[in-house]
């Protein structure tokens, strides 16, 4: 091994592992965890109008570290993207920001949710979050009111993302956020969902990405399900989905396996990128061995794809009352 390669290995960051039985502590764990490789605060919601919106802040710790004391040394990198899905405009409107942490222009606080890049920000103040996004084609000024304690995903906040023990994240959600504020100066209200997740090994080498759904149910409950997509196609890993009712969480039977059974009912060719997408944003239907969980999940309009498809679009969910075989979650 060459000396230069050896020194590069020594300079690689030693990321902490995500381990089971780790107890999340609030309010501390609302804040950033800069020692971990990657982290995000992800807010999606539905506003009167109607329109969907999304605000996300990412924090990343680069793998190659340097002892250079310069403030320009990128020890932490912050990224943000935001979008609105307005059926009246018929397309997804979006914008992104990126910066190294420092110089008071980009930062992620550790004691609370407080993350910003320039004039884009998401901050937790008491029992409410506040976000301001000044983009070229839209302006968001939104406040999200919490109504319950954080929902710990997976095993008390330990969320497996693959078959290996280290392929996991710490993950909690804040469903049923009441939203008030303005979009382009017009007063609105609505409902939203916030995810906060951090990890050092989120994707397995065999995985290419993931599909995720979080649904606020009318009875006050919530549904979370996701799957990790394999590089060679199909599903690499998918845990059981979880429905949380007002009294206790209920796990969808494991043979449903997250969203592998959410099949895409139609293919669609993006009018700009010419990408053929399986069922996005076509209608979807969740089923569990013939028992419908949701009557359908379809896009409000079609042009909600991007050149890098990671933003969620605005969907409508038609619920049914057909029973689904479920089992209570084991006691934590």
Secondary structure, 3 states (H helix, E strand, C coil): CCHHHHHHHHHECCCCCCCCCCCCCCCHHHCCCCCCCEEEEEEEEEECCCEEEEEEEEEECCCECCCCCCCCCCCCEEEEEEEEEECCCCEEEEEEEEEECECCCEEECCCCCEEEECCEEEEEECCEEEEEEECCCCEEEEEEECCCCCEECCECCEEECCCCCCCEEEEEEEEEEEEEEEECCEEEEEEEEEEEEEECCCCCCCEEEEEEEEEECCCCCEEEEEEEEECCCCEEECCCCEEECCCCEEEECHHHCCCCCCEECCEEECCCCCCEEECCCCCEECEECCEECEEEEEECCCCCCCCCCCCCCCEEEEECCCCCCEEECCCC
